[in-house]
């Protein structure tokens, strides 16, 4: 027996069309995403590596050059690279992924929006085997990825010296749109001391 389809009433079709048009206009009218503003609060040096959250696990993956911890939970974003023939692999100079420490520490790919805005990373070759690295959320901070002592490492000026980066910690304020309100970057100086830069963050919506 043939089934009879019930036509959608015209008022409902009109409402759907109106809603679609409203959402389209809202997306087109949305302001362009702007990078957050960082205000340096302090720069401190210590003899030992500062652990901002001693209750959080610390990743130790092969090829790891940096990681980001966050205040809401122990899930951590890890940045790593591959080495081929003693050099950084130009096909994958640096990549980012989650370590889901809240559920056993398994690796998981970043989501599309996380790659484009929050935790994405870009690496451009300098032509000498090193790479200029920028994070999507911090385009003003330029870093250098290179081999050091046979291992890949990420470097950034911190004060008057270049430091090998270790990790960062984000203070995240919960809400409809989570927002980063504070940032700490931890690195190691050529002297062997550790340096921590603390920033206030404005406009750090994730």
Beta strands, then each sheet from edge to edge (+ up, - down):
strand 1: 37-46
strand 2: 64-70
strand 3: 76-80
strand 4: 83-84
strand 5: 87-88
strand 6: 95-100
strand 7: 106-109
strand 8: 121-125
strand 9: 131-135
strand 10: 138-148
strand 11: 151-158
strand 12: 161-173
strand 13: 179-188
strand 14: 194-205
sheet 1: 1+ 14- 13+ 12- 2- 3+ 6- 7+
sheet 2: 1+ 14- 13+ 12- 11+ 10- 9+ 8-
sheet 3: 4+ 5-
end
